């Protein structure tokens, strides 16, 4: 008898698998979120999919592939719920791809909406966060983009491709942001996104009816934070140094002057960075060791003999100087802002925990700026392409 009761109970439990189901027709699929601070309130923008416009079977072409819904409130939850006064369905955040933070809000502080995002059980941790440089986040999400119909998807793919092939950008996800905001000895840095051209034109279909869209997005510079507040921007050179030091660089391009306005093109194909720390007479020191491999991809100066080992050695030395120059610029900028975005304190805490316990409370203001930094760069040119010296005159 007990066996039959147990079987019946198990069967009943299996029948409850769809009790909380929600049909796609009842949801707004959110791919991009923009958050701004305006008139003392949060302005939340949700970029949602228009399924009929991206379907391969049926599409009218009369409506944009995505729609923007906005809400305001004193809290993020209030702002998100207030947009239901306009939205015909409930939003679903499980497919979120990119989170755009307005610069004004970033300077005010981001810990509140990070906390809000972490409490949402529908949110995954793999979407990327960027900062709208000198503009509102809502303007970025209104942009018509070529090739990819969905702007959020286009922005996410461009960010991840750029992070792998171009040094001044890093694709940071929510879990990485949380680790940096929660840990000691390393501050947060996010990639900046900017608009080229008129945002008004970018909101219309005319923006994608030309070979070169008059309005488009571009990732530019790194936004440096202190605690949870944006305090400054790194330029392209400093951003390259940041990605190299923090071991986020996969591949990039380096140009070496070789006479007149001609440059040799060097492609860095791999880079590995390691930090080692020590304490001498109460002063922390950091040794940055970068080991990279590269190929020659452009030979604009025909008098450069690529079959000569001494030429390769000279090009290696000049490339190392540029890599070190980028790293020096990043360290100098971080020290000036008194924000350890490079993670020196984090490594020091691992190597010298006793010293770190005494230094961490005043690390950004005192310990980090007076840290001595040494550089050790190893670079090896492995290939010169499919040919050595070109036979063209």
C-alpha positions as CSV (number, residue, x, y, z in Angstrom):
1,X,0.0,0.0,0.0
2,X,2.8,2.4,0.9
3,X,4.5,1.6,-2.4
4,X,1.4,2.6,-4.3
5,X,1.1,5.8,-2.4
6,X,4.7,6.7,-3.1
7,X,4.3,6.0,-6.8
8,X,1.2,8.2,-7.0
9,X,2.9,11.1,-5.1
10,X,5.9,10.9,-7.5
11,X,3.6,11.0,-10.5
12,X,1.8,14.0,-9.1
13,X,5.1,15.8,-8.5
14,X,6.1,15.2,-12.2
15,X,2.9,16.7,-13.4
16,X,3.8,20.1,-11.8
17,X,6.7,20.8,-14.1
18,X,5.0,23.6,-16.1
19,X,3.1,25.3,-13.3
20,X,5.2,28.5,-13.7
21,X,5.4,28.5,-17.5
22,X,5.1,31.7,-19.5
23,X,4.3,31.8,-23.2
24,X,6.5,33.8,-25.6
25,X,3.5,35.6,-26.8
26,X,3.1,37.0,-23.2
27,X,6.7,38.3,-22.9
28,X,8.9,41.2,-24.0
29,X,12.3,39.7,-24.7
30,X,14.9,42.3,-23.5
31,X,18.3,42.3,-25.2
32,X,19.7,45.7,-24.1
33,X,19.2,47.9,-21.1
34,X,20.3,51.5,-20.7
35,X,20.3,53.3,-17.3
36,X,20.6,57.1,-16.9
37,X,20.3,59.6,-14.1
38,X,17.9,62.4,-15.0
39,X,16.2,65.0,-12.8
40,X,16.9,63.1,-9.6
41,X,15.4,59.9,-10.9
42,X,16.5,56.7,-12.7
43,X,15.6,56.6,-16.4
44,X,15.6,52.9,-17.5
45,X,15.4,52.0,-21.2
46,X,14.6,48.5,-22.3
47,X,15.4,47.5,-25.9
48,X,13.0,44.6,-26.7
49,X,12.7,42.4,-29.8
50,X,10.0,42.8,-32.4
51,X,9.6,39.1,-33.3
52,X,7.7,39.7,-36.5
53,X,10.5,41.9,-37.9
54,X,13.3,39.4,-37.3
55,X,11.4,36.3,-38.3
56,X,12.7,34.6,-41.5
57,X,9.2,33.5,-42.5
58,X,7.2,36.7,-42.0
59,X,8.4,40.3,-41.9
60,X,6.7,43.5,-43.0
61,X,9.7,45.8,-42.9
62,X,7.5,48.6,-41.7
63,X,8.6,48.6,-38.1
64,X,12.0,48.6,-36.5
65,X,13.5,45.2,-35.4
66,X,13.4,46.4,-31.8
67,X,11.4,48.8,-29.7
68,X,12.4,51.0,-26.7
69,X,10.3,51.1,-23.6
70,X,11.3,53.6,-20.8
71,X,10.4,54.0,-17.2
72,X,11.3,56.5,-14.4
73,X,11.5,56.1,-10.7
74,X,13.3,56.9,-7.4
75,X,14.5,53.2,-7.4
76,X,15.4,50.9,-10.3
77,X,12.6,48.6,-9.4
78,X,10.1,51.4,-9.5
79,X,11.4,52.6,-12.9
80,X,11.3,49.1,-14.4
81,X,7.7,48.6,-13.2
82,X,6.5,52.0,-14.3
83,X,7.1,51.1,-18.0
84,X,4.2,48.6,-17.7
85,X,2.0,51.6,-18.2
86,X,3.1,51.5,-21.8
87,X,4.4,48.0,-22.5
88,X,1.7,45.5,-23.5
89,X,3.6,42.6,-21.9
90,X,5.9,41.8,-19.0
91,X,9.6,42.1,-19.7
92,X,11.8,39.0,-19.6
93,X,15.5,39.5,-18.9
94,X,16.9,36.0,-19.5
95,X,18.4,36.9,-22.9
96,X,20.0,40.2,-21.9
97,X,23.1,40.9,-24.0
98,X,24.4,44.4,-23.1
99,X,24.0,46.9,-20.3
100,X,24.8,50.5,-21.1
101,X,25.5,52.9,-18.3
102,X,25.1,56.7,-18.8
103,X,28.2,58.7,-17.9
104,X,26.3,60.9,-15.4
105,X,25.0,57.9,-13.5
106,X,28.4,56.2,-13.6
107,X,30.0,59.2,-11.9
108,X,27.2,59.1,-9.3
109,X,27.8,55.4,-8.5
110,X,26.8,52.0,-9.9
111,X,26.6,49.9,-6.8
112,X,22.8,50.3,-6.4
113,X,21.8,48.9,-9.9
114,X,24.5,46.2,-9.6
115,X,22.8,45.1,-6.4
116,X,19.4,45.3,-8.1
117,X,20.7,43.1,-11.1
118,X,22.1,40.5,-8.7
119,X,18.7,40.1,-7.0
120,X,16.9,39.3,-10.2
121,X,16.6,35.6,-10.6
122,X,16.0,35.9,-14.3
123,X,19.2,37.6,-15.1
124,X,22.2,35.6,-16.2
125,X,25.8,36.7,-15.5
126,X,27.2,36.6,-19.0
127,X,26.0,39.9,-20.4
128,X,28.5,42.8,-21.0
129,X,28.6,46.2,-19.4
130,X,29.8,49.4,-21.0
131,X,29.7,53.1,-20.2
132,X,28.2,55.7,-22.7
133,X,31.0,58.2,-23.0
134,X,29.8,61.8,-22.7
135,X,26.2,60.9,-23.5
136,X,23.0,59.2,-22.3
137,X,22.6,55.4,-22.5
138,X,19.2,55.7,-24.1
139,X,20.8,57.3,-27.2
140,X,23.0,54.3,-27.8
141,X,20.0,51.9,-27.7
142,X,18.0,53.9,-30.3
143,X,20.6,53.4,-33.0
144,X,19.8,51.6,-36.3
145,X,22.8,49.3,-37.0
146,X,23.9,47.8,-40.4
147,X,24.4,44.1,-40.9
148,X,22.8,43.1,-37.6
149,X,19.2,44.1,-37.2
150,X,19.3,44.1,-33.4
151,X,21.5,46.9,-32.1
152,X,22.2,45.2,-28.8
153,X,23.5,42.0,-30.5
154,X,25.6,44.1,-32.9
155,X,27.2,46.0,-29.9
156,X,27.9,42.9,-28.0
157,X,29.5,41.1,-30.9
158,X,31.5,44.1,-31.8
159,X,32.8,44.4,-28.2
160,X,33.8,40.8,-28.0
161,X,35.5,40.8,-31.4
162,X,37.3,44.1,-30.6
163,X,38.5,42.7,-27.2
164,X,40.1,39.7,-29.1
165,X,41.6,41.6,-32.0
166,X,42.1,45.2,-30.8
167,X,43.7,46.1,-27.5
168,X,41.9,49.2,-26.1
169,X,38.7,47.3,-25.2
170,X,37.7,44.7,-22.7
171,X,34.5,42.6,-22.7
172,X,33.5,42.7,-19.0
173,X,30.6,40.6,-17.7
174,X,28.4,41.1,-14.6
175,X,30.2,38.4,-12.5
176,X,33.6,40.1,-13.2
177,X,32.2,43.5,-12.3
178,X,30.9,42.0,-9.0
179,X,34.3,40.4,-8.2
180,X,36.1,43.7,-8.7
181,X,33.6,45.8,-6.7
182,X,33.6,43.2,-3.9
183,X,37.4,42.4,-3.7
184,X,40.3,44.3,-2.3
185,X,43.2,45.7,-4.2
186,X,41.7,46.2,-7.6
187,X,39.3,48.8,-9.0
188,X,36.8,48.4,-11.9
189,X,37.4,49.6,-15.5
190,X,34.8,49.3,-18.2
191,X,35.0,49.9,-21.9
192,X,33.5,53.2,-23.2
193,X,31.0,53.5,-26.1
194,X,30.5,56.6,-28.1
195,X,28.3,57.8,-31.0
196,X,29.8,59.1,-34.2
197,X,27.4,61.6,-36.0
198,X,24.0,62.8,-35.1
199,X,21.9,60.6,-32.7
200,X,18.8,62.0,-34.3
201,X,19.8,60.5,-37.7
202,X,20.7,57.3,-36.0
203,X,17.1,56.8,-34.8
204,X,15.8,56.7,-38.4
205,X,15.9,54.0,-41.1
206,X,17.9,56.4,-43.3
207,X,20.9,55.6,-41.1
208,X,21.2,52.2,-42.8
209,X,20.3,53.2,-46.3
210,X,23.9,54.4,-47.1
211,X,27.2,52.6,-47.6
212,X,28.6,54.5,-44.6
213,X,26.0,55.1,-42.0
214,X,26.0,58.8,-40.9
215,X,25.5,57.7,-37.3
216,X,27.2,54.7,-35.7
217,X,28.7,53.5,-32.4
218,X,32.4,53.1,-31.6
219,X,34.1,51.7,-28.6
220,X,36.6,54.2,-27.3
221,X,38.8,54.3,-24.1
222,X,38.4,52.7,-20.7
223,X,36.3,54.2,-17.9
224,X,38.2,54.0,-14.7
225,X,36.3,53.7,-11.4
226,X,37.2,54.3,-7.8
227,X,35.0,52.3,-5.4
228,X,31.8,52.3,-7.6
229,X,32.2,55.8,-9.1
230,X,33.6,56.8,-12.5
231,X,36.5,59.1,-11.9
232,X,38.2,59.4,-15.3
233,X,39.0,58.0,-18.8
234,X,42.0,56.3,-20.3
235,X,43.0,57.3,-23.8
236,X,43.8,54.7,-26.5
237,X,47.5,54.4,-25.5
238,X,46.7,54.0,-21.8
239,X,43.9,51.5,-22.6
240,X,46.3,49.4,-24.5
241,X,48.7,49.4,-21.6
242,X,45.8,48.5,-19.2
243,X,44.7,45.5,-21.2
244,X,48.3,44.3,-21.5
245,X,49.1,44.6,-17.8
246,X,45.9,43.0,-16.7
247,X,46.4,40.1,-19.1
248,X,43.3,40.9,-21.2
249,X,45.2,41.3,-24.5
250,X,44.8,38.6,-27.1
251,X,45.9,40.4,-30.3
252,X,46.6,43.9,-31.5
253,X,48.5,46.0,-34.0
254,X,51.7,48.0,-33.5
255,X,53.2,50.5,-36.0
256,X,56.9,51.2,-36.1
257,X,58.1,54.3,-38.0
258,X,60.7,53.4,-40.7
259,X,61.3,56.6,-42.6
260,X,59.2,59.5,-43.8
261,X,55.5,58.7,-43.2
262,X,56.0,55.0,-43.7
263,X,55.4,52.4,-40.9
264,X,56.2,48.7,-40.4
265,X,53.1,46.8,-39.3
266,X,53.5,44.4,-36.4
267,X,50.7,42.1,-35.3
268,X,50.9,40.9,-31.7
269,X,49.4,37.4,-31.9
270,X,49.7,36.4,-28.2
271,X,50.5,38.1,-24.9
272,X,50.9,36.9,-21.4
273,X,51.3,39.2,-18.4
274,X,52.4,38.3,-14.9
275,X,52.8,40.5,-11.8
276,X,55.3,39.9,-9.0
277,X,55.5,42.0,-5.9
278,X,57.9,42.7,-3.1
279,X,58.3,45.1,-0.2
280,X,61.6,46.9,0.3
281,X,62.0,49.1,3.4
282,X,58.3,49.5,3.7
283,X,57.8,50.5,0.0
284,X,55.9,48.1,-2.3
285,X,57.4,47.2,-5.6
286,X,55.7,45.6,-8.6
287,X,57.5,43.8,-11.5
288,X,55.4,43.6,-14.7
289,X,56.6,40.8,-16.9
290,X,55.0,40.7,-20.4
291,X,55.8,37.9,-22.9
292,X,54.4,38.4,-26.4
293,X,54.8,36.9,-29.8
294,X,54.3,38.8,-33.1
295,X,54.3,38.7,-36.9
296,X,55.3,41.2,-39.5
297,X,52.2,42.1,-41.6
298,X,53.3,45.3,-43.4
299,X,56.6,46.3,-44.9
300,X,56.2,49.8,-46.2
301,X,59.9,50.6,-46.2
302,X,61.6,48.6,-48.9
303,X,65.0,49.1,-47.5
304,X,64.2,47.0,-44.4
305,X,65.8,43.6,-45.1
306,X,63.6,41.0,-43.4
307,X,66.0,38.2,-44.2
308,X,68.7,39.8,-42.0
309,X,68.5,38.5,-38.3
310,X,69.8,41.9,-37.1
311,X,66.8,43.6,-38.7
312,X,64.4,41.3,-36.9
313,X,66.2,41.9,-33.6
314,X,66.0,45.7,-34.1
315,X,62.2,45.4,-34.9
316,X,61.7,43.3,-31.8
317,X,63.5,45.9,-29.6
318,X,61.4,48.7,-31.1
319,X,58.2,46.8,-30.6
320,X,59.1,46.1,-27.0
321,X,59.7,49.8,-26.4
322,X,56.2,50.6,-27.6
323,X,54.6,47.9,-25.4
324,X,56.5,49.2,-22.4
325,X,55.6,52.8,-23.3
326,X,51.9,51.8,-23.3
327,X,52.3,50.1,-19.9
328,X,54.1,53.1,-18.4
329,X,51.3,55.4,-19.6
330,X,48.6,53.2,-18.0
331,X,50.5,53.1,-14.7
332,X,51.1,56.8,-14.7
333,X,47.4,57.6,-15.4
334,X,46.1,55.1,-12.8
335,X,48.5,56.6,-10.2
336,X,47.3,60.1,-11.0
337,X,43.7,59.1,-10.5
338,X,44.7,57.2,-7.3
339,X,42.7,54.2,-8.5
340,X,44.4,50.8,-8.7
341,X,42.6,49.5,-11.8
342,X,45.7,47.4,-12.6
343,X,45.4,45.1,-9.6
344,X,48.7,45.7,-7.9
345,X,47.1,45.6,-4.5
346,X,45.4,42.4,-5.2
347,X,48.7,40.7,-6.1
348,X,50.4,42.3,-3.1
349,X,47.7,40.8,-0.8
350,X,48.5,37.3,-2.2
351,X,52.3,37.7,-1.9
352,X,52.5,39.7,1.4
353,X,49.3,39.3,3.4
354,X,50.7,40.8,6.6
355,X,51.8,43.9,4.8
356,X,48.6,44.2,2.9
357,X,46.4,44.0,6.1
358,X,48.2,47.2,7.2
359,X,48.2,49.0,3.8
360,X,44.8,48.1,2.3
361,X,42.7,50.7,4.1
362,X,44.7,53.6,2.6
363,X,46.0,51.8,-0.5
364,X,44.6,54.0,-3.3
365,X,45.5,57.2,-1.6
366,X,49.0,56.3,-0.3
367,X,50.3,52.9,-1.1
368,X,49.5,52.6,-4.7
369,X,50.8,56.1,-5.8
370,X,54.2,55.4,-4.2
371,X,54.6,51.9,-5.5
372,X,57.7,51.4,-7.6
373,X,57.1,49.6,-10.9
374,X,59.6,47.7,-13.0
375,X,59.0,46.4,-16.5
376,X,60.3,43.3,-18.2
377,X,59.2,42.9,-21.8
378,X,60.0,39.8,-23.9
379,X,58.8,39.9,-27.5
380,X,59.6,37.4,-30.3
381,X,58.8,38.0,-34.0
382,X,58.0,34.5,-35.3
383,X,56.9,35.1,-38.9
384,X,57.3,37.7,-41.7
385,X,54.2,36.5,-43.7
386,X,54.3,34.1,-46.6
387,X,57.2,36.0,-48.1
388,X,60.4,37.7,-46.9
389,X,61.4,40.7,-48.9
390,X,58.9,41.6,-51.6
391,X,60.1,41.4,-55.3
392,X,58.0,44.5,-56.2
393,X,60.0,47.6,-57.2
